[in-house]
Structures are given as structure tokens and as C-alpha cells.
Amino acid sequence: MRLSIKPVTTPNPSTLIVPTQKFKTIISCCCTLTQSPTSSTPNQATFTQNLPNWEQLLNPVSLSSLTLTQPITPITTTTSVTATKQPIRKIWEEYQGVKNWEGLLDPLDDNLRGEILRYGQFVDAAYKAFDFDPDSPSYATCKYPKSSLFENCELPATGYRLTKNLRATSGIQLPRWIEKAPSWVATQSSWIGYVAVCQDKNEITRLGRRDVVISFRGTATCLEWLENLRATLTHLPSRTNNNSCLNECEPMVESGFLSLYTSGTHLMPSLQQMVREEIARLLQSYGDEPLSLTITGHSLGAALATLAAYDIKTTFNRSPLVTVMSFGGPRVGNRSFRRHLEKKGAKVLRIVNSDDVITKVPGFVIDENERHHVACDRGAHKRVEIQNWLQKKVEDTQWVYAEVGKELRLSSKDSPYVNGTNVSTCHELSTYLHLVDNFVSRKCPFKATAKRLLGRHW
């Protein structure tokens, strides 16, 4: 018998063509996502929406109104990424950051991914429940009652019960003539989020503890925008009267964020007071059982979440494990603020899109490794002295911030479905959840089963 090998021409076995107009799930290769150039055709999808005005940058963008930046290109797959899941209840403290998420971020643990997405949906509910319409008589309030907020926001089976609505008040003093302006211009106090407590027995069993969630939305009102622009650092109110070491020892945070957290009126208590009162009540009710406090927010809400974590750990001596999961948050405070936050035991996981400009403001960060570098030769010593002197002068300007917590860094460029040059889209909460949902590791940044950003409304 004679055997021979005859070449057979077949299509590329690793390529699956998916029609663009049907918006199907695309199967992709694990590590490399590329798009081949194609000519313009009638079914090619492109962005038709112009970049929004800068003052709308932190507002939520409805991705259902956008179309793809590129035509859908066939993506290939050869492998799939799987992970062995361990029940959350057995190591829930690790997922809440008690070990600073060591070994869970790269590659991203599937259980942690699910928890990040779950808390992201709580933030999305804060956006959906807020009345953004300046012509509405209920502008800047919550559109739904506490009993049905989750159902109205398409989260019917969370296992949580909303217990407290939260409002933030701007401390900016407005001139008298502002009374003649439209009401939305002078809206001083607005609904900013809520507190919810896990009440479902099955969910408590799955989580291994009772969980309390504080969720904050991002910037929405005119005065919140003005507060964002107050970017210089200011000292946190001290519990002691010792002012001798204010410049060196006391933590400092962004002026506008602190104003929104601590300001109140004779009719409206401050956000700080609301948070403290509700946490005190919940600790009294559930303090004898395993308990966690998770504070989550997007953009401005991420900054307020960090301040709330610091405030809770400072106020309550026997507080539970406090964890912040923030999305697209700006910088909040200086190095002293970071050190105090870490010392008090608050855990912060910052989800950052490297293409999101909001995560790079306000102020700037100085590399601390250079500050503490000690060189051997005299010339290097001199350079270090000059550098430290210059840094001290820069710090006196109250513009030197520090990054806090542990960082999960993602990139819009890793997804073929996100326009990396669109500033607003890079900051959008839906983009963050899309990137988290499909991130694998630094070596393999996107899932083999990557799904389209469109059609997934968070």
C-alpha cells in the first residue's frame, strides 16, 4: 500500500466570521486583539456622536446611543481561559482586601471579578435612580422609593434592602443674584447615593457574612462641578487642638471633595452626618455577627467613597472590615492621608483605566523612591539635596497628591469595542465594567470570549 499526502485547501480554521449587523458575541484570541483594515461598506458601524462638552465629562453616557468606532472584524480563538473557583464564603476577607488582594489581581480571580461587577451594578443603580432632568420638578432627587429602587433599576434579585438615602451638599457660598437664575444652577443639595444591607439568607451564606453597601454616583449638578474644580489640598478637621505639626503630620484632601462630604445646612444634615448615623445604627443591629462594609462609587463617587472609609475608620473604634471599590476615581489626598488610611485598616481597590484622564487629576504625584534615594558620591548627594528642597517647595503649593490603595489597571486599548480616543467613553462606568468583565492578566489582557460593549447596559 502506498501512502501519499495531498494538500487540501480550506478556510482558516481559526477564523469565525460573524455578521456585523446581528451583533453576535465575538470569539477572540486570548492575548492579541487586532482589527484588519476594511473598506467602508453600508453595514460598517462608526461613531456618529460628537465628543460632549467638557462639563459633561463626568456625567454618565448612554452607550446605547453610540455605535462602534470600527467595523466588527473576525477574531480568532485557539484556547479558552478557565479558573477554578473557590467559594467566596471560605476566604471572603481576602476578597475584601485583608491581604491587599495579593495573588488575586494578575491574573484576575473569577470570584473577585464577579464581586467587582456586582458592586459596579450598585453604582449603576445610583446613576439610574437619579433625576438628571433640569426641567423636572424632582431634579437632583431620587426617582424611586427605597422599597422598589433596585427593581426599577433592573436589579431585582440583589438580596439587599435599601435602608438610607444619602444627600451631598455643596459648601460654596452663592451670591444673592443667583436666586434669579434657573433652579438647577443653584441646587445646593442633591441625592448622591444610598446605604443597603444584605438581608437574604442565601446571599449571606454565599458571601460568608452580612454585607453593607454604600454606593455613590458621580458628578451631576452645577455646584458639584464647581466643587470638583477646587483642587487644592486642605487639612482634614483634626480631633486634637495641636496645630504644631499641621504641615508635616496631618492628612490633607481635595478641598471640593471635603466640602461636599462635610457641608450641611440648617435644613439638611451633611453627608458625613448621614453616613455616621446610619453606620452607628447598623453596627448596633448587626455588630455581633460577621459583617463587612463595602463603599463603592464612580468618579466623584469614588472620591467620596474614600473619604467615607477614612471617616468611618476614624469615628468607630470597633468598625468592621471597611473596603472601597472605586471606579475611575480622581486623586483624593496627600501622602499623609494615605498613611493614615492604611494605618486605620481601610482597604482600597482602585479600578483604573489608563486611558481615563480623570484618574490623573487633580494635582500631580512625585516619585517617593527618588526622594529617599541615597547616593554614594558627593555630586549625587548634592543632586538629592536640591531635589528634596525643590520637592518641599512644590509640596507647599498644596498640589502634591498620592495614590491610595491597590490598583487594578486596565486599558480601553485592549478592547476592540471601545474608542480609546474618546475621553468621555474612556471614563464611562459601562466601559469600566466591560473592561473588568473581560480582563485576564497583564500578559493576556482580554478574554477569549470577549463580548461587545454595546448591548450590555449596566
C-alpha positions as CSV (number, residue, x, y, z in Angstrom):
1,M,0.0,0.0,0.0
2,R,1.4,3.4,-0.9
3,L,0.5,6.4,1.2
4,S,0.7,10.0,-0.1
5,I,0.0,13.4,1.4
6,K,-2.3,15.7,-0.6
7,P,-2.7,19.3,0.4
8,V,-6.3,20.3,1.0
9,T,-7.4,24.0,0.7
10,T,-9.7,25.0,3.5
11,P,-10.6,28.3,5.1
12,N,-8.5,29.4,8.0
13,P,-9.8,27.1,10.8
14,S,-9.1,29.7,13.5
15,T,-11.3,32.3,12.0
16,L,-15.0,32.6,12.5
17,I,-16.9,35.3,10.5
18,V,-19.6,37.0,12.5
19,P,-22.1,39.3,10.6
20,T,-21.8,42.8,11.9
21,Q,-25.5,43.6,11.7
22,K,-26.5,40.8,14.0
23,F,-24.3,42.0,17.0
24,K,-23.3,38.4,18.0
25,T,-20.8,37.6,20.6
26,I,-17.3,37.5,19.1
27,I,-14.9,34.7,19.9
28,S,-11.5,36.2,20.3
29,C,-7.9,35.0,20.8
30,C,-6.7,35.2,24.3
31,C,-3.8,37.6,24.1
32,T,-3.9,39.6,20.9
33,L,-6.9,41.5,19.5
34,T,-6.4,43.1,16.2
35,Q,-8.6,44.6,13.5
36,S,-7.7,44.3,9.9
37,P,-8.3,47.3,7.7
38,T,-11.5,47.2,5.7
39,S,-13.1,49.4,3.2
40,S,-16.2,51.4,4.0
41,T,-19.4,49.4,3.4
42,P,-23.0,50.0,4.1
43,N,-23.0,47.8,7.2
44,Q,-19.9,49.4,8.7
45,A,-20.6,51.0,12.1
46,T,-18.9,54.2,13.1
47,F,-19.3,56.8,15.8
48,T,-21.8,59.4,15.0
49,Q,-21.9,61.2,18.3
50,N,-19.6,64.1,18.8
51,L,-17.4,64.5,21.9
52,P,-19.6,66.0,24.6
53,N,-18.9,69.4,26.2
54,W,-16.2,69.3,28.9
55,E,-18.7,70.0,31.7
56,Q,-20.5,66.7,30.8
57,L,-17.3,64.7,31.1
58,L,-18.2,63.0,34.4
59,N,-21.8,62.5,33.6
60,P,-23.0,59.0,32.7
61,V,-23.1,58.5,28.9
62,S,-25.8,56.2,27.5
63,L,-23.8,53.7,25.5
64,S,-27.0,52.6,23.8
65,S,-26.9,55.8,21.8
66,L,-23.4,55.2,20.5
67,T,-22.2,52.9,17.7
68,L,-18.9,51.1,17.2
69,T,-15.8,53.0,16.3
70,Q,-14.7,50.2,13.9
71,P,-16.5,47.6,11.8
72,I,-16.7,44.2,13.6
73,T,-13.7,42.2,12.5
74,P,-13.4,38.4,12.7
75,I,-11.5,37.5,15.8
76,T,-9.8,34.1,16.3
77,T,-9.6,31.7,19.1
78,T,-7.5,28.7,20.0
79,T,-7.9,28.5,23.7
80,S,-10.2,29.5,26.5
81,V,-9.4,30.8,29.9
82,T,-10.9,29.0,32.8
83,A,-10.3,29.2,36.5
84,T,-11.1,27.0,39.4
85,K,-13.5,28.9,41.7
86,Q,-13.3,28.6,45.4
87,P,-16.5,29.6,47.4
88,I,-16.3,33.2,48.5
89,R,-17.6,32.4,52.0
90,K,-14.4,30.5,52.8
91,I,-12.0,33.4,52.1
92,W,-14.3,36.4,52.0
93,E,-11.9,38.6,53.9
94,E,-9.3,38.1,51.2
95,Y,-11.8,39.2,48.5
96,Q,-12.5,42.2,50.7
97,G,-8.8,43.1,50.7
98,V,-7.5,41.9,54.1
99,K,-4.3,40.8,52.3
100,N,-4.4,43.7,49.8
101,W,-5.7,41.3,47.1
102,E,-2.3,39.6,46.7
103,G,-2.5,36.9,44.1
104,L,-6.0,37.9,43.0
105,L,-5.4,40.7,40.5
106,D,-2.9,39.2,38.0
107,P,-4.5,37.1,36.7
108,L,-7.8,38.4,37.9
109,D,-9.6,35.9,40.1
110,D,-13.0,35.0,38.8
111,N,-14.7,35.4,42.1
112,L,-13.2,38.8,42.6
113,R,-14.2,39.8,39.1
114,G,-17.8,38.8,39.9
115,E,-17.7,40.9,43.1
116,I,-16.3,44.0,41.4
117,L,-19.0,43.7,38.7
118,R,-21.7,43.2,41.4
119,Y,-20.6,46.4,43.3
120,G,-20.4,48.2,40.0
121,Q,-24.0,47.5,39.4
122,F,-24.9,49.1,42.7
123,V,-23.1,52.2,41.5
124,D,-25.0,52.0,38.2
125,A,-28.3,51.9,40.2
126,A,-27.3,55.2,41.9
127,Y,-27.0,56.7,38.4
128,K,-30.3,55.3,37.1
129,A,-32.2,56.4,40.2
130,F,-31.0,60.0,40.0
131,D,-33.2,62.5,38.2
132,F,-30.9,64.3,35.7
133,D,-33.6,66.4,34.0
134,P,-33.1,70.0,35.0
135,D,-36.7,70.8,33.8
136,S,-38.2,68.2,36.1
137,P,-39.7,69.3,39.4
138,S,-37.9,66.4,41.1
139,Y,-34.5,67.4,39.6
140,A,-31.5,66.2,41.7
141,T,-33.6,63.8,43.8
142,C,-34.1,60.0,43.7
143,K,-36.8,59.0,41.3
144,Y,-37.8,55.8,43.1
145,P,-38.9,54.9,46.7
146,K,-36.5,52.9,48.8
147,S,-38.6,49.8,48.6
148,S,-38.5,49.5,44.8
149,L,-35.3,51.3,43.8
150,F,-33.4,48.1,42.8
151,E,-36.4,46.7,40.9
152,N,-36.8,50.0,38.9
153,C,-33.0,50.0,38.2
154,E,-33.1,46.4,36.8
155,L,-31.5,44.8,39.9
156,P,-34.5,42.8,41.2
157,A,-32.5,40.0,42.9
158,T,-29.7,41.6,44.8
159,G,-30.6,40.2,48.2
160,Y,-30.1,43.7,49.7
161,R,-32.6,46.1,51.2
162,L,-32.0,49.9,50.9
163,T,-32.1,51.4,54.3
164,K,-30.9,55.0,53.8
165,N,-30.9,57.7,51.1
166,L,-27.9,59.9,51.1
167,R,-27.5,63.6,50.0
168,A,-24.5,65.7,49.5
169,T,-24.5,69.5,50.0
170,S,-22.1,72.0,48.4
171,G,-20.4,74.4,50.8
172,I,-19.9,77.1,48.1
173,Q,-21.5,80.4,49.1
174,L,-23.6,81.7,46.3
175,P,-24.2,85.4,45.6
176,R,-27.7,86.7,46.1
177,W,-28.3,87.4,42.4
178,I,-28.1,83.6,41.8
179,E,-31.7,83.4,43.1
180,K,-32.9,84.7,39.7
181,A,-31.0,82.0,37.8
182,P,-32.7,78.7,36.9
183,S,-33.1,76.4,39.9
184,W,-30.7,73.8,38.5
185,V,-27.8,76.3,38.7
186,A,-28.3,76.9,42.5
187,T,-29.2,73.3,43.5
188,Q,-27.1,73.1,46.7
189,S,-28.1,69.7,48.0
190,S,-28.7,66.6,45.9
191,W,-29.3,62.9,46.2
192,I,-25.9,61.2,45.9
193,G,-26.5,57.6,46.7
194,Y,-27.7,55.1,49.3
195,V,-26.9,52.5,52.0
196,A,-28.2,49.0,51.5
197,V,-27.9,45.9,53.8
198,C,-27.8,42.3,52.7
199,Q,-30.9,40.6,54.1
200,D,-31.3,37.4,52.0
201,K,-30.2,34.3,53.9
202,N,-28.9,32.6,50.8
203,E,-26.8,35.6,49.8
204,I,-25.4,35.9,53.4
205,T,-24.5,32.2,53.2
206,R,-22.8,32.7,49.8
207,L,-20.8,35.7,51.0
208,G,-19.9,34.2,54.4
209,R,-21.1,37.4,56.2
210,R,-23.7,40.1,56.2
211,D,-22.6,42.9,53.8
212,V,-23.4,46.6,54.0
213,V,-23.0,48.6,50.8
214,I,-22.7,52.4,50.5
215,S,-23.0,53.5,46.8
216,F,-22.2,56.9,45.4
217,R,-22.9,58.3,41.9
218,G,-20.6,60.7,40.0
219,T,-20.8,64.4,39.3
220,A,-24.2,65.6,38.2
221,T,-25.1,69.1,39.3
222,C,-23.6,72.6,38.6
223,L,-22.3,73.1,42.1
224,E,-20.8,69.6,42.2
225,W,-18.9,70.6,39.1
226,L,-17.6,73.8,40.8
227,E,-16.6,71.7,43.8
228,N,-14.5,69.4,41.5
229,L,-12.6,72.5,40.4
230,R,-11.5,73.4,43.9
231,A,-8.5,71.1,43.5
232,T,-6.0,72.4,46.1
233,L,-5.4,70.3,49.2
234,T,-6.8,71.3,52.6
235,H,-6.4,69.8,56.1
236,L,-9.0,67.4,57.4
237,P,-10.6,68.6,60.6
238,S,-8.4,67.4,63.5
239,R,-9.8,65.8,66.6
240,T,-7.0,67.4,68.6
241,N,-6.1,71.1,69.1
242,N,-2.4,70.5,68.4
243,N,-1.6,72.6,65.4
244,S,2.2,72.4,65.8
245,C,2.7,69.7,63.1
246,L,-0.1,70.5,60.7
247,N,2.3,70.9,57.7
248,E,4.0,67.6,58.3
249,C,1.7,65.2,60.1
250,E,-1.9,66.0,59.3
251,P,-3.6,64.4,56.3
252,M,-4.9,66.7,53.6
253,V,-7.5,66.1,50.9
254,E,-9.0,67.9,47.9
255,S,-11.0,70.9,49.1
256,G,-14.1,70.4,46.9
257,F,-14.5,66.7,47.8
258,L,-14.2,67.5,51.5
259,S,-16.7,70.3,51.1
260,L,-19.3,68.0,49.6
261,Y,-18.7,65.4,52.3
262,T,-18.9,67.7,55.3
263,S,-21.1,70.6,54.3
264,G,-24.7,70.9,55.5
265,T,-27.5,73.4,56.1
266,H,-29.9,74.1,58.9
267,L,-32.5,72.0,57.0
268,M,-30.1,69.4,55.5
269,P,-27.5,67.4,57.5
270,S,-24.1,66.8,55.9
271,L,-23.3,63.6,54.0
272,Q,-20.8,62.9,56.8
273,Q,-23.5,63.1,59.4
274,M,-25.9,60.9,57.4
275,V,-23.2,58.2,57.0
276,R,-22.1,58.2,60.6
277,E,-25.7,57.9,61.9
278,E,-26.6,55.1,59.6
279,I,-23.4,53.1,60.3
280,A,-23.9,53.6,64.0
281,R,-27.4,52.2,63.7
282,L,-26.3,49.2,61.6
283,L,-23.4,48.4,64.0
284,Q,-25.8,48.3,66.9
285,S,-28.1,46.0,64.9
286,Y,-25.6,43.6,63.4
287,G,-22.3,44.2,65.2
288,D,-22.4,40.8,66.8
289,E,-22.3,38.8,63.6
290,P,-19.7,38.6,60.7
291,L,-20.1,41.9,59.0
292,S,-18.4,43.8,56.1
293,L,-18.8,47.4,54.9
294,T,-18.2,47.9,51.2
295,I,-18.1,51.5,49.9
296,T,-18.3,51.9,46.1
297,G,-18.5,54.8,43.7
298,H,-17.6,56.1,40.3
299,S,-15.7,59.3,39.5
300,L,-16.7,61.9,42.2
301,G,-18.4,59.0,44.0
302,A,-15.1,57.2,44.1
303,A,-13.5,60.2,45.9
304,L,-16.5,60.4,48.4
305,A,-16.2,56.6,49.0
306,T,-12.5,57.0,50.0
307,L,-13.4,59.9,52.3
308,A,-16.2,57.9,53.9
309,A,-13.9,55.0,54.5
310,Y,-11.4,57.2,56.3
311,D,-14.2,58.9,58.3
312,I,-15.8,55.6,59.4
313,K,-12.5,54.0,60.5
314,T,-11.7,57.2,62.4
315,T,-15.1,57.6,64.1
316,F,-15.8,54.0,65.1
317,N,-13.3,52.1,67.2
318,R,-14.8,48.7,66.6
319,S,-15.8,49.1,62.9
320,P,-15.9,46.0,60.7
321,L,-13.6,45.5,57.7
322,V,-14.1,48.5,55.5
323,T,-13.4,48.1,51.8
324,V,-13.5,50.7,49.0
325,M,-14.1,49.5,45.4
326,S,-13.8,52.6,43.3
327,F,-14.2,53.1,39.5
328,G,-12.4,55.9,37.6
329,G,-11.7,57.9,40.7
330,P,-9.7,61.1,40.8
331,R,-6.9,61.6,43.4
332,V,-8.1,62.4,46.9
333,G,-5.4,63.3,49.3
334,N,-1.7,63.6,50.1
335,R,0.8,61.0,51.4
336,S,-0.2,61.6,55.0
337,F,-3.8,60.9,54.1
338,R,-2.7,57.7,52.5
339,R,-0.6,56.6,55.5
340,H,-3.4,57.4,58.0
341,L,-5.9,55.5,55.8
342,E,-3.6,52.4,55.7
343,K,-2.9,52.6,59.4
344,K,-6.6,52.6,60.3
345,G,-7.0,49.4,58.3
346,A,-9.3,50.6,55.4
347,K,-8.7,48.7,52.2
348,V,-9.0,50.4,48.8
349,L,-9.1,48.7,45.4
350,R,-8.9,51.3,42.7
351,I,-10.1,50.2,39.2
352,V,-8.3,52.5,36.8
353,N,-8.5,52.8,33.0
354,S,-5.1,54.0,31.9
355,D,-6.7,55.9,29.1
356,D,-9.1,57.8,31.5
357,V,-7.8,61.4,32.2
358,I,-9.9,61.8,35.3
359,T,-7.7,59.2,37.1
360,K,-4.7,61.5,36.5
361,V,-6.1,64.6,38.3
362,P,-6.1,66.7,40.3
363,G,-2.5,67.9,41.0
364,F,0.4,65.6,40.4
365,V,2.3,62.8,42.1
366,I,6.1,62.8,42.9
367,D,8.0,59.5,42.9
368,E,8.8,58.8,46.5
369,N,11.6,56.4,45.6
370,E,13.7,59.3,44.3
371,R,13.1,61.3,47.5
372,H,14.5,58.6,49.7
373,H,17.4,57.7,47.4
374,V,20.8,58.0,49.0
375,A,23.7,58.1,46.6
376,C,27.4,57.4,47.4
377,D,29.3,60.2,45.6
378,R,29.3,63.8,46.7
379,G,27.8,65.0,43.4
380,A,24.8,62.7,43.7
381,H,24.3,63.8,47.3
382,K,24.1,67.3,46.1
383,R,21.5,66.5,43.5
384,V,19.4,64.7,46.1
385,E,19.5,67.7,48.4
386,I,18.5,70.0,45.6
387,Q,15.7,67.6,44.6
388,N,14.4,67.4,48.1
389,W,14.5,71.2,48.5
390,L,12.6,71.6,45.3
391,Q,10.0,69.0,46.3
392,K,9.5,70.7,49.6
393,K,8.7,73.9,47.8
394,V,6.3,72.2,45.5
395,E,4.5,70.5,48.4
396,D,4.0,73.8,49.9
397,T,1.8,74.8,46.9
398,Q,-0.8,72.1,48.1
399,W,-0.9,70.4,44.8
400,V,1.1,67.2,45.5
401,Y,-1.2,64.2,45.8
402,A,-0.6,60.5,46.5
403,E,-2.3,57.4,45.0
404,V,-4.1,55.3,47.6
405,G,-4.8,51.6,47.9
406,K,-4.2,48.8,45.5
407,E,-4.6,49.4,41.8
408,L,-6.3,47.2,39.1
409,R,-5.1,48.9,35.9
410,L,-7.0,48.3,32.7
411,S,-6.9,49.9,29.3
412,S,-9.5,50.8,26.7
413,K,-7.0,50.0,24.0
414,D,-7.2,46.3,25.0
415,S,-10.8,46.2,23.8
416,P,-11.7,46.3,20.1
417,Y,-15.1,47.7,21.0
418,V,-14.0,50.9,22.8
419,N,-12.8,54.1,21.1
420,G,-9.6,54.8,23.0
421,T,-9.5,58.4,21.8
422,N,-13.0,59.3,23.1
423,V,-12.4,60.9,26.5
424,S,-15.9,60.6,27.7
425,T,-16.3,56.9,26.8
426,C,-13.0,56.0,28.5
427,H,-14.4,57.4,31.7
428,E,-17.8,55.9,31.4
429,L,-18.8,53.4,34.1
430,S,-20.1,51.0,31.4
431,T,-16.6,51.0,29.9
432,Y,-15.0,50.1,33.2
433,L,-17.4,47.2,33.8
434,H,-16.8,46.0,30.2
435,L,-13.0,46.0,30.8
436,V,-13.3,44.3,34.2
437,D,-15.6,41.6,32.7
438,N,-13.1,40.7,30.0
439,F,-9.7,41.4,31.6
440,V,-7.5,38.3,32.2
441,S,-3.9,39.4,33.1
442,R,-1.2,41.7,32.1
443,K,0.2,39.1,29.7
444,C,-3.2,38.3,28.3
445,P,-5.3,41.5,28.7
446,F,-8.5,40.3,27.2
447,K,-10.7,37.2,27.5
448,A,-11.0,34.6,24.7
449,T,-14.8,35.1,25.0
450,A,-14.7,38.9,24.9
451,K,-18.2,40.4,24.4
452,R,-19.2,43.5,22.6
453,L,-19.6,46.7,24.8
454,L,-22.8,47.6,23.0
455,G,-25.9,46.0,24.1
456,R,-24.7,45.4,27.7
457,H,-26.4,48.1,29.6
458,W,-25.1,48.3,33.2
